[in-house]
Amino acid sequence: MSKISKDNFRKLCLSKLRFFSKNTKIKRDRTICSKIKNIIELYKPKKILLYIPLKNEVDIRPIINEFRKQKDIEIYVPYMKGKSFVPVKYRLPLEKKRFNIKEPNYSTFRGNNIGFDLIVVPIVGIDSTYRRVGYGAGMYDRFFTTLKKRPITIFTQLTLCQTKEIVTDSYDIIADYIITI
């Protein structure tokens, strides 16, 4: 049995994500968002870090829009800074920045010690240890090392891409929930 590299596994997973019709993606987005909302309602977190999706990621914008209206929940999203990111409060307008990622204005940065209760993270794939394989920049891994407490962590993906081999490193983050179809 040959050992697959992390980079080759990442490429395989990304190619798998390119073949969804618009209708299939919309259905999967809705189903996965519904499951995420159930977890949010179960744990009732006060501070949540979500992400603004790329084309091949689960579109969780309906969750952002629903929960940002609630006064007792603070919604944050990543703002790329150096080799990692900092969390900023979600607010409009959004601007396209590095990696074609939309971000709110940086002026809302409050530091990394926000004390997140729940974080939703997009994944490219997972290995047999259920650790995240992302896009390869290590931004979430670096960000998680700055947290004082480990929040409930949810991985999302449009379709499960998993290898039975171990391709991740000990610093790659692991989730409490993996929500996919």
C-alpha atoms as an extended CHARMM CRD file, in Angstrom:
* protein
*
       181  EXT
         1         1  MET       CA              0.0000000000        0.0000000000        0.0000000000  PROA      1               0.0000000000
         2         2  SER       CA              1.4840000000        3.3120000000       -1.0350000000  PROA      2               0.0000000000
         3         3  LYS       CA              1.5680000000        6.2920000000        1.2620000000  PROA      3               0.0000000000
         4         4  ILE       CA             -0.2600000000        9.3400000000       -0.0810000000  PROA      4               0.0000000000
         5         5  SER       CA              1.2380000000       12.7340000000        0.7080000000  PROA      5               0.0000000000
         6         6  LYS       CA             -0.7760000000       15.4950000000        2.2800000000  PROA      6               0.0000000000
         7         7  ASP       CA             -0.3650000000       17.6370000000       -0.8450000000  PROA      7               0.0000000000
         8         8  ASN       CA             -1.5660000000       14.8620000000       -3.1680000000  PROA      8               0.0000000000
         9         9  PHE       CA             -4.5140000000       14.1260000000       -0.8880000000  PROA      9               0.0000000000
        10        10  ARG       CA             -5.3990000000       17.8380000000       -0.8340000000  PROA      10              0.0000000000
        11        11  LYS       CA             -5.3290000000       17.9550000000       -4.6580000000  PROA      11              0.0000000000
        12        12  LEU       CA             -7.5320000000       14.8590000000       -4.8520000000  PROA      12              0.0000000000
        13        13  CYS       CA            -10.0890000000       16.3620000000       -2.4600000000  PROA      13              0.0000000000
        14        14  LEU       CA            -10.1590000000       19.7250000000       -4.2260000000  PROA      14              0.0000000000
        15        15  SER       CA            -10.7530000000       18.0350000000       -7.5730000000  PROA      15              0.0000000000
        16        16  LYS       CA            -13.6440000000       16.0860000000       -6.0150000000  PROA      16              0.0000000000
        17        17  LEU       CA            -15.3020000000       19.3600000000       -4.9720000000  PROA      17              0.0000000000
        18        18  ARG       CA            -15.3980000000       20.8040000000       -8.5030000000  PROA      18              0.0000000000
        19        19  PHE       CA            -18.1650000000       18.5790000000       -9.8580000000  PROA      19              0.0000000000
        20        20  PHE       CA            -21.3250000000       19.7990000000       -8.1370000000  PROA      20              0.0000000000
        21        21  SER       CA            -24.1920000000       21.3370000000      -10.0560000000  PROA      21              0.0000000000
        22        22  LYS       CA            -25.5310000000       24.6030000000       -8.6990000000  PROA      22              0.0000000000
        23        23  ASN       CA            -28.7300000000       22.8960000000       -7.4530000000  PROA      23              0.0000000000
        24        24  THR       CA            -26.8230000000       20.0810000000       -5.7570000000  PROA      24              0.0000000000
        25        25  LYS       CA            -24.5690000000       22.5760000000       -3.9920000000  PROA      25              0.0000000000
        26        26  ILE       CA            -27.5500000000       24.6400000000       -2.8010000000  PROA      26              0.0000000000
        27        27  LYS       CA            -29.2390000000       21.5210000000       -1.3810000000  PROA      27              0.0000000000
        28        28  ARG       CA            -26.0690000000       20.4080000000        0.3710000000  PROA      28              0.0000000000
        29        29  ASP       CA            -25.4730000000       23.9220000000        1.7540000000  PROA      29              0.0000000000
        30        30  ARG       CA            -28.9860000000       23.9900000000        3.2190000000  PROA      30              0.0000000000
        31        31  THR       CA            -28.7120000000       20.5290000000        4.7570000000  PROA      31              0.0000000000
        32        32  ILE       CA            -25.3310000000       21.2260000000        6.3270000000  PROA      32              0.0000000000
        33        33  CYS       CA            -26.4230000000       24.6690000000        7.5810000000  PROA      33              0.0000000000
        34        34  SER       CA            -29.4420000000       23.0780000000        9.2400000000  PROA      34              0.0000000000
        35        35  LYS       CA            -27.1560000000       20.6590000000       11.1040000000  PROA      35              0.0000000000
        36        36  ILE       CA            -24.8300000000       23.4810000000       12.1650000000  PROA      36              0.0000000000
        37        37  LYS       CA            -27.8100000000       25.4940000000       13.4460000000  PROA      37              0.0000000000
        38        38  ASN       CA            -28.9270000000       22.4750000000       15.5080000000  PROA      38              0.0000000000
        39        39  ILE       CA            -25.5210000000       22.3360000000       17.1880000000  PROA      39              0.0000000000
        40        40  ILE       CA            -25.5550000000       26.0890000000       17.8240000000  PROA      40              0.0000000000
        41        41  GLU       CA            -29.0200000000       25.8180000000       19.3690000000  PROA      41              0.0000000000
        42        42  LEU       CA            -27.8740000000       22.8570000000       21.4970000000  PROA      42              0.0000000000
        43        43  TYR       CA            -24.8180000000       24.5980000000       22.9770000000  PROA      43              0.0000000000
        44        44  LYS       CA            -26.1100000000       28.1980000000       22.9260000000  PROA      44              0.0000000000
        45        45  PRO       CA            -22.6810000000       29.7750000000       22.3540000000  PROA      45              0.0000000000
        46        46  LYS       CA            -22.2730000000       33.5020000000       22.9090000000  PROA      46              0.0000000000
        47        47  LYS       CA            -19.1660000000       34.0400000000       20.7640000000  PROA      47              0.0000000000
        48        48  ILE       CA            -18.9140000000       32.2370000000       17.4290000000  PROA      48              0.0000000000
        49        49  LEU       CA            -16.2190000000       32.3150000000       14.7540000000  PROA      49              0.0000000000
        50        50  LEU       CA            -17.6250000000       31.5010000000       11.3160000000  PROA      50              0.0000000000
        51        51  TYR       CA            -16.0800000000       31.9000000000        7.8670000000  PROA      51              0.0000000000
        52        52  ILE       CA            -17.0740000000       33.6960000000        4.7030000000  PROA      52              0.0000000000
        53        53  PRO       CA            -17.1760000000       30.8590000000        2.1550000000  PROA      53              0.0000000000
        54        54  LEU       CA            -15.2110000000       30.3600000000       -1.0000000000  PROA      54              0.0000000000
        55        55  LYS       CA            -16.9430000000       28.8730000000       -4.0510000000  PROA      55              0.0000000000
        56        56  ASN       CA            -16.1740000000       25.2360000000       -3.1590000000  PROA      56              0.0000000000
        57        57  GLU       CA            -16.9470000000       25.5610000000        0.5700000000  PROA      57              0.0000000000
        58        58  VAL       CA            -20.2330000000       25.1460000000        2.3930000000  PROA      58              0.0000000000
        59        59  ASP       CA            -22.1040000000       28.4380000000        2.1240000000  PROA      59              0.0000000000
        60        60  ILE       CA            -22.8210000000       29.2910000000        5.7490000000  PROA      60              0.0000000000
        61        61  ARG       CA            -23.8610000000       32.8900000000        5.0600000000  PROA      61              0.0000000000
        62        62  PRO       CA            -27.4930000000       32.0980000000        6.0430000000  PROA      62              0.0000000000
        63        63  ILE       CA            -26.1900000000       31.1520000000        9.5090000000  PROA      63              0.0000000000
        64        64  ILE       CA            -24.1740000000       34.3630000000        9.7180000000  PROA      64              0.0000000000
        65        65  ASN       CA            -27.2040000000       36.4160000000        8.7000000000  PROA      65              0.0000000000
        66        66  GLU       CA            -29.5520000000       34.6790000000       11.1320000000  PROA      66              0.0000000000
        67        67  PHE       CA            -27.3770000000       34.7030000000       14.2260000000  PROA      67              0.0000000000
        68        68  ARG       CA            -25.8370000000       38.1460000000       13.7810000000  PROA      68              0.0000000000
        69        69  LYS       CA            -29.3230000000       39.6030000000       14.3880000000  PROA      69              0.0000000000
        70        70  GLN       CA            -29.4660000000       38.0430000000       17.8340000000  PROA      70              0.0000000000
        71        71  LYS       CA            -28.3370000000       40.4260000000       20.5370000000  PROA      71              0.0000000000
        72        72  ASP       CA            -26.9070000000       37.7070000000       22.7960000000  PROA      72              0.0000000000
        73        73  ILE       CA            -24.5500000000       36.2400000000       20.1520000000  PROA      73              0.0000000000
        74        74  GLU       CA            -21.3950000000       37.8250000000       18.7430000000  PROA      74              0.0000000000
        75        75  ILE       CA            -20.4010000000       36.6560000000       15.2490000000  PROA      75              0.0000000000
        76        76  TYR       CA            -16.7780000000       36.9030000000       14.1310000000  PROA      76              0.0000000000
        77        77  VAL       CA            -15.0370000000       35.9870000000       10.8870000000  PROA      77              0.0000000000
        78        78  PRO       CA            -11.3510000000       35.6600000000        9.9390000000  PROA      78              0.0000000000
        79        79  TYR       CA             -9.3970000000       38.6600000000        8.6990000000  PROA      79              0.0000000000
        80        80  MET       CA             -6.1680000000       37.5850000000        6.9940000000  PROA      80              0.0000000000
        81        81  LYS       CA             -3.1090000000       39.0240000000        8.6930000000  PROA      81              0.0000000000
        82        82  GLY       CA              0.3700000000       37.7630000000        7.9030000000  PROA      82              0.0000000000
        83        83  LYS       CA              0.5490000000       33.9580000000        7.9480000000  PROA      83              0.0000000000
        84        84  SER       CA             -2.6100000000       33.5900000000       10.0130000000  PROA      84              0.0000000000
        85        85  PHE       CA             -5.7130000000       35.5910000000       10.6810000000  PROA      85              0.0000000000
        86        86  VAL       CA             -7.3110000000       37.5980000000       13.4120000000  PROA      86              0.0000000000
        87        87  PRO       CA            -11.0000000000       37.4210000000       14.2810000000  PROA      87              0.0000000000
        88        88  VAL       CA            -13.0630000000       40.5070000000       13.5410000000  PROA      88              0.0000000000
        89        89  LYS       CA            -16.7290000000       41.1490000000       14.1790000000  PROA      89              0.0000000000
        90        90  TYR       CA            -18.8420000000       40.4550000000       11.1500000000  PROA      90              0.0000000000
        91        91  ARG       CA            -20.2590000000       43.5830000000        9.6200000000  PROA      91              0.0000000000
        92        92  LEU       CA            -20.9440000000       44.9640000000        6.1990000000  PROA      92              0.0000000000
        93        93  PRO       CA            -19.6110000000       45.9860000000        3.7540000000  PROA      93              0.0000000000
        94        94  LEU       CA            -17.3150000000       43.1230000000        2.8200000000  PROA      94              0.0000000000
        95        95  GLU       CA            -14.3380000000       43.6210000000        0.5200000000  PROA      95              0.0000000000
        96        96  LYS       CA            -12.4650000000       41.0200000000       -1.5550000000  PROA      96              0.0000000000
        97        97  LYS       CA             -8.9790000000       40.6050000000       -0.1680000000  PROA      97              0.0000000000
        98        98  ARG       CA             -6.1410000000       38.0690000000       -0.3580000000  PROA      98              0.0000000000
        99        99  PHE       CA             -7.0510000000       34.6160000000       -1.7670000000  PROA      99              0.0000000000
       100       100  ASN       CA            -10.2680000000       36.2100000000       -3.1320000000  PROA      100             0.0000000000
       101       101  ILE       CA            -11.7500000000       36.0160000000        0.3640000000  PROA      101             0.0000000000
       102       102  LYS       CA            -14.3160000000       38.5980000000        1.3570000000  PROA      102             0.0000000000
       103       103  GLU       CA            -13.6340000000       40.2880000000        4.6780000000  PROA      103             0.0000000000
       104       104  PRO       CA            -15.1440000000       43.0450000000        6.8010000000  PROA      104             0.0000000000
       105       105  ASN       CA            -13.1630000000       46.1150000000        7.7710000000  PROA      105             0.0000000000
       106       106  TYR       CA            -10.1470000000       45.4840000000       10.0100000000  PROA      106             0.0000000000
       107       107  SER       CA            -11.1690000000       48.2400000000       12.4090000000  PROA      107             0.0000000000
       108       108  THR       CA            -13.2950000000       45.7730000000       14.3940000000  PROA      108             0.0000000000
       109       109  PHE       CA            -10.3140000000       43.6720000000       15.6300000000  PROA      109             0.0000000000
       110       110  ARG       CA            -10.4070000000       43.0320000000       19.3830000000  PROA      110             0.0000000000
       111       111  GLY       CA             -7.5000000000       40.6200000000       19.7890000000  PROA      111             0.0000000000
       112       112  ASN       CA             -7.3780000000       36.8300000000       19.8000000000  PROA      112             0.0000000000
       113       113  ASN       CA             -8.4810000000       36.4610000000       23.4200000000  PROA      113             0.0000000000
       114       114  ILE       CA            -12.1830000000       36.7100000000       22.6570000000  PROA      114             0.0000000000
       115       115  GLY       CA            -13.0020000000       33.3900000000       24.2960000000  PROA      115             0.0000000000
       116       116  PHE       CA            -14.8590000000       31.6820000000       21.5000000000  PROA      116             0.0000000000
       117       117  ASP       CA            -17.4620000000       29.1330000000       22.5050000000  PROA      117             0.0000000000
       118       118  LEU       CA            -17.8040000000       27.6510000000       19.0160000000  PROA      118             0.0000000000
       119       119  ILE       CA            -15.8300000000       27.7730000000       15.7560000000  PROA      119             0.0000000000
       120       120  VAL       CA            -16.9220000000       26.5230000000       12.3330000000  PROA      120             0.0000000000
       121       121  VAL       CA            -14.0230000000       25.6300000000       10.0320000000  PROA      121             0.0000000000
       122       122  PRO       CA            -14.1080000000       24.6590000000        6.3390000000  PROA      122             0.0000000000
       123       123  ILE       CA            -12.0480000000       21.6220000000        5.4090000000  PROA      123             0.0000000000
       124       124  VAL       CA            -10.5980000000       20.1930000000        2.2270000000  PROA      124             0.0000000000
       125       125  GLY       CA            -10.3900000000       16.7160000000        3.7780000000  PROA      125             0.0000000000
       126       126  ILE       CA             -9.6140000000       14.6610000000        6.8670000000  PROA      126             0.0000000000
       127       127  ASP       CA             -7.4090000000       11.6800000000        7.5150000000  PROA      127             0.0000000000
       128       128  SER       CA             -7.8660000000        8.6370000000        9.7500000000  PROA      128             0.0000000000
       129       129  THR       CA             -7.1070000000       10.7340000000       12.8590000000  PROA      129             0.0000000000
       130       130  TYR       CA             -9.9660000000       13.1230000000       11.9300000000  PROA      130             0.0000000000
       131       131  ARG       CA             -7.5190000000       16.0080000000       11.7170000000  PROA      131             0.0000000000
       132       132  ARG       CA             -8.0870000000       18.7900000000        9.2120000000  PROA      132             0.0000000000
       133       133  VAL       CA             -6.4600000000       19.0300000000        5.8450000000  PROA      133             0.0000000000
       134       134  GLY       CA             -6.9730000000       22.5920000000        4.6580000000  PROA      134             0.0000000000
       135       135  TYR       CA             -5.6960000000       24.6220000000        1.7430000000  PROA      135             0.0000000000
       136       136  GLY       CA             -2.0930000000       24.3390000000        2.9080000000  PROA      136             0.0000000000
       137       137  ALA       CA             -1.3900000000       27.7370000000        4.4390000000  PROA      137             0.0000000000
       138       138  GLY       CA             -1.8110000000       26.5910000000        8.0640000000  PROA      138             0.0000000000
       139       139  MET       CA             -3.8260000000       29.6560000000        9.0410000000  PROA      139             0.0000000000
       140       140  TYR       CA             -6.3730000000       27.8530000000       11.2250000000  PROA      140             0.0000000000
       141       141  ASP       CA             -3.6370000000       25.7480000000       12.8570000000  PROA      141             0.0000000000
       142       142  ARG       CA             -1.6890000000       28.8710000000       13.8060000000  PROA      142             0.0000000000
       143       143  PHE       CA             -4.8480000000       30.6240000000       14.9740000000  PROA      143             0.0000000000
       144       144  PHE       CA             -5.8870000000       27.7290000000       17.2220000000  PROA      144             0.0000000000
       145       145  THR       CA             -2.5220000000       27.8300000000       19.0220000000  PROA      145             0.0000000000
       146       146  THR       CA             -3.3450000000       31.3870000000       20.1680000000  PROA      146             0.0000000000
       147       147  LEU       CA             -6.5980000000       30.3940000000       21.8920000000  PROA      147             0.0000000000
       148       148  LYS       CA             -6.6200000000       30.1830000000       25.6830000000  PROA      148             0.0000000000
       149       149  LYS       CA             -9.4470000000       27.6360000000       25.7350000000  PROA      149             0.0000000000
       150       150  ARG       CA            -10.4840000000       25.1100000000       23.1210000000  PROA      150             0.0000000000
       151       151  PRO       CA            -13.9240000000       25.9200000000       21.7120000000  PROA      151             0.0000000000
       152       152  ILE       CA            -16.4150000000       23.4580000000       20.2700000000  PROA      152             0.0000000000
       153       153  THR       CA            -15.0870000000       22.9630000000       16.7540000000  PROA      153             0.0000000000
       154       154  ILE       CA            -17.1750000000       22.0150000000       13.7260000000  PROA      154             0.0000000000
       155       155  PHE       CA            -15.6460000000       21.0400000000       10.3820000000  PROA      155             0.0000000000
       156       156  THR       CA            -17.7700000000       21.4990000000        7.2520000000  PROA      156             0.0000000000
       157       157  GLN       CA            -17.3900000000       20.0700000000        3.7830000000  PROA      157             0.0000000000
       158       158  LEU       CA            -19.7620000000       19.6240000000        0.8310000000  PROA      158             0.0000000000
       159       159  THR       CA            -18.8340000000       15.9520000000        0.4770000000  PROA      159             0.0000000000
       160       160  LEU       CA            -16.6290000000       13.8730000000        2.7110000000  PROA      160             0.0000000000
       161       161  CYS       CA            -13.0860000000       13.4610000000        1.4850000000  PROA      161             0.0000000000
       162       162  GLN       CA            -11.2490000000       11.1690000000        3.8780000000  PROA      162             0.0000000000
       163       163  THR       CA             -8.2100000000        8.9420000000        3.6570000000  PROA      163             0.0000000000
       164       164  LYS       CA             -7.5790000000        5.9070000000        5.8380000000  PROA      164             0.0000000000
       165       165  GLU       CA             -3.9340000000        6.9110000000        5.9840000000  PROA      165             0.0000000000
       166       166  ILE       CA             -2.4310000000        9.4810000000        8.3310000000  PROA      166             0.0000000000
       167       167  VAL       CA             -1.3820000000       12.5110000000        6.2790000000  PROA      167             0.0000000000
       168       168  THR       CA             -1.7280000000       15.2130000000        8.9390000000  PROA      168             0.0000000000
       169       169  ASP       CA              0.6810000000       16.4560000000       11.5820000000  PROA      169             0.0000000000
       170       170  SER       CA              0.1280000000       16.6700000000       15.3350000000  PROA      170             0.0000000000
       171       171  TYR       CA             -0.4950000000       20.4250000000       15.0750000000  PROA      171             0.0000000000
       172       172  ASP       CA             -3.3670000000       20.0280000000       12.5630000000  PROA      172             0.0000000000
       173       173  ILE       CA             -6.6370000000       20.7850000000       14.3270000000  PROA      173             0.0000000000
       174       174  ILE       CA             -9.2610000000       18.2110000000       15.1730000000  PROA      174             0.0000000000
       175       175  ALA       CA            -13.0210000000       18.7610000000       15.4180000000  PROA      175             0.0000000000
       176       176  ASP       CA            -15.7820000000       17.8240000000       17.7840000000  PROA      176             0.0000000000
       177       177  TYR       CA            -18.1550000000       17.5430000000       14.8010000000  PROA      177             0.0000000000
       178       178  ILE       CA            -17.6650000000       16.9060000000       11.1010000000  PROA      178             0.0000000000
       179       179  ILE       CA            -20.7120000000       17.9310000000        9.0830000000  PROA      179             0.0000000000
       180       180  THR       CA            -20.8290000000       16.8300000000        5.4740000000  PROA      180             0.0000000000
       181       181  ILE       CA            -22.8970000000       14.7940000000        3.0460000000  PROA      181             0.0000000000
